[in-house]
Amino acid sequence: MIELTFLGGARTVTGSKHLLRTSRASVLLECGLFQGHREEANRRNRSLPIDAAAVDAVVLSHAHLDHSGALPVLVSHGYRGPIYATPATRDLCAPMLEDAASIQEADARHIARLIARGVDLDPVTPLYEHDDVVATLALMLGLPYHRRQTIAPGIALTFLDAGHVLGSAIVVLDIEDDGRHTRLAFTGDLGRPNMPILRDPEIPEGIECLITESTYGDRLHPPIVQSNDALAAAIARTVSRGGKIVIPTFALERAQEVILALGQLRARGAVPPCPVYVDSPLATKITDIFRLHPECYDREAFALLRDRSPFEFEGLRYVTDVEQSKAIDAFPEPAIVIAGSGMCEGGRVLHHLRAMIGDPRNTIAIVGFQAEHTLGRRIAERRHQVKIFGVMRELHAEVVVLEGFSAHADQAGLVAFAEAVRTRGRLRQILLVHGEPPAQVTLCTELGRRGFGAVSAPAQGEQVAIGGPRGS
Ligand SMILES: [Zn+2]
């Protein structure tokens, strides 16, 4: 018996959790935070449908919270085994999970203040706290790329580069159970070739079962250079009407890529010289971790980062304290603000959006994927009204959506990856995860057209048997 149960990130893009079970072992792939409606997110994140103490090992593909953010919940439910990740992912998880805990605490305090003022809201308690994060980090083991490691009876793990964010890995598992041997690959989130800083995704060999993300299974990305130009044009328009630009970003990778892009646009005079604020202590910490892991860079980034920091340029300021953060909104001149969270579900970006969303001179630049039911998605869809801190506000600011910044493979990238895996292996089963149904249906059809037989998108909670015939 080799069986996968899809506990999260199934027909959706948040809360990734896949449980692999054999007759001898139980391994959890990812333990991500579910993001979306507050009540639903709360319910799903608190009730882990896993016997935490019975899991032998956890494997984490990368540090984004939709993959890692529920690890402290797992630990608070009694998990005491190892959590395998690349060394960069392990380091990134320290500030990422600490920040997630702080945001939850701050959010709970803020809601409590609103309730005290008479706003009709339910009180919230943080999902986890600082101590849970420390206990989680104590279980994390750094496993470098390409080093095979036995992680549970009959299960060996090898990480390959996924090219998605710093430290991101494709998870390759060699599974031996009851006379059967199966090699499985799980993409985690799959990157794109030729992106700044990172190497291109690697192709695993000898794979029989591929679990692949499908976020952009129905879309093709414009080249990143087009998005740089569109960002420059949006900045020029906004500055000419005296407005501000707010860019909600993931602190990991997207923030560094946007900073890099703004620095390059500034250097070639493509944008007016207005101040740029990185209003994310987390992005600042993560930028420091980038400097510690040159083993993850591509050749160009390695050369660039060795000489000077590409994350510094004239007019760029890293904001740390809250008073400085508030002063940005009171500042009457044009400015660019990069702040988290990436889907506008928490963090300092909410305060900037509250201040800027009602003024048509301002611009909100969306540079990352926005999951269903998030504030970021509603803004990207240009809803007339959106709720911020429990209060409905009119959306009058300009909204620009720049998909070229995506760190995810698009449809062509996902299909090319599956074809390369097929060429180098014995691929007979593809399972689509981490995608919304329209993207998955389109990708299924596209893969079917190219002769991939067994392609399916398991539902939440579904169990799927994997592996070849006995003795293969
Ligand atoms: Zn990711």
Boltz pocket constraint, residues with backbone or C-beta under 6 A from the ligand:
constraints:
  - pocket:
      binder: B
      contacts: [[A, 62], [A, 64], [A, 164], [A, 165], [A, 189]]
      max_distance: 6.0
